Amino acid sequence: MNQNDYVKFLTEEMVKYMQLSKEEKKQRKQEKPSRKSSVYWFGLIPLAIRMFRRKRKISHH
Protein backbone atom coordinates (compact mmCIF):
# COMPACT_ATOMS: atom_id res chain seq x y z
CA MET A 1 0.00 0.00 0.00
CA ASN A 2 1.64 3.21 -1.07
CA GLN A 3 1.16 6.60 0.54
CA ASN A 4 -1.60 7.75 -1.82
CA ASP A 5 -3.65 4.63 -1.13
CA TYR A 6 -3.28 5.16 2.59
CA VAL A 7 -4.37 8.81 2.39
CA LYS A 8 -7.32 7.80 0.21
CA PHE A 9 -8.35 5.11 2.70
CA LEU A 10 -8.12 7.49 5.67
CA THR A 11 -10.12 10.14 3.82
CA GLU A 12 -12.86 7.66 2.93
CA GLU A 13 -13.09 6.40 6.51
CA MET A 14 -13.26 9.93 7.88
CA VAL A 15 -16.04 10.87 5.46
CA LYS A 16 -17.99 7.71 6.37
CA TYR A 17 -17.68 8.54 10.06
CA MET A 18 -18.70 12.17 9.57
CA GLN A 19 -21.84 11.08 7.70
CA LEU A 20 -23.06 8.95 10.61
CA SER A 21 -25.82 10.41 12.75
CA LYS A 22 -25.33 11.02 16.47
CA GLU A 23 -27.46 7.98 17.29
CA GLU A 24 -25.38 5.73 15.03
CA LYS A 25 -22.15 7.01 16.57
CA LYS A 26 -23.51 6.42 20.07
CA GLN A 27 -24.66 2.89 19.18
CA ARG A 28 -21.32 2.10 17.53
CA LYS A 29 -19.48 3.25 20.64
CA GLN A 30 -21.64 1.09 22.92
CA GLU A 31 -21.10 -1.99 20.75
CA LYS A 32 -17.34 -1.86 21.19
CA PRO A 33 -16.18 -4.39 23.75
CA SER A 34 -14.78 -2.86 26.88
CA ARG A 35 -11.11 -3.67 27.38
CA LYS A 36 -9.19 -4.09 30.56
CA SER A 37 -7.10 -1.03 31.25
CA SER A 38 -3.87 -3.04 31.33
CA VAL A 39 -4.51 -4.36 27.82
CA TYR A 40 -5.50 -0.89 26.61
CA TRP A 41 -2.34 0.78 27.88
CA PHE A 42 0.25 -1.98 27.52
CA GLY A 43 -1.07 -4.31 24.82
CA LEU A 44 -0.93 -8.05 25.32
CA ILE A 45 2.31 -8.09 27.32
CA PRO A 46 0.57 -8.25 30.75
CA LEU A 47 -1.63 -11.10 29.51
CA ALA A 48 1.39 -13.01 28.21
CA ILE A 49 3.20 -12.58 31.54
CA ARG A 50 0.15 -13.80 33.47
CA MET A 51 -0.19 -16.84 31.22
CA PHE A 52 3.53 -17.62 31.57
CA ARG A 53 3.37 -17.38 35.37
CA ARG A 54 0.23 -19.50 35.55
CA LYS A 55 1.78 -22.18 33.33
CA ARG A 56 4.97 -22.17 35.39
CA LYS A 57 3.04 -22.38 38.65
CA ILE A 58 1.02 -25.37 37.42
CA SER A 59 4.08 -27.23 36.13
CA HIS A 60 5.94 -26.85 39.47
CA HIS A 61 3.14 -28.48 41.47
N, C-alpha and C positions, 0 to 999 in steps of 0.2 A: 504494500500500500504506500503510494508516494504521498508527498505533502499535500498536493492538490486534492487527492481523494479524501484524505483525512479532514481537511478544511470543509470540503463539501459535505461529508458525513456529519460533522459537528453542526454545521449550519442547518442541515435538514432536521436533525434531532432538536435543535433549539427552536426552530419554527414549529415543529410538531408540539412541543411542550407549551409554547406560547399560545397555541390555538386551543388548548384544553380549557374547559370552563373551570371555575373555582371548585365546583362539586366534584368534577373528575379528578382534579389535582388532590383534593382532600381524600377521596376514595383510594386513589393510587398510593398515597402516603400511608394510609391505614393498612393496606394490603401487604406492605413490605414487612417481612419478618423482623421482629426485634432481635437485635444481636446482643450478646454479652459485651459489656464494656471492654473487657480484656481483649476479646477478639477484634473489636472495633479499633482499638488503639494500637494493638501490637500484632495483629494478624493471627496466624495459626501457631505461632511459636509457643505461647502458653499451653495450648491444647496438646501440642506434641510433647512438651516437657511433662505434663500431667500423665499422658499415656505411657511415656517411657518409665516414669516413676512407678506407676501402677503395675506395669508389666514386670519391672524389676522386683517389686515388693512381693508379687505373687510367686515368682520363680524362686525366691529365697526361702519361702515357707515350705 
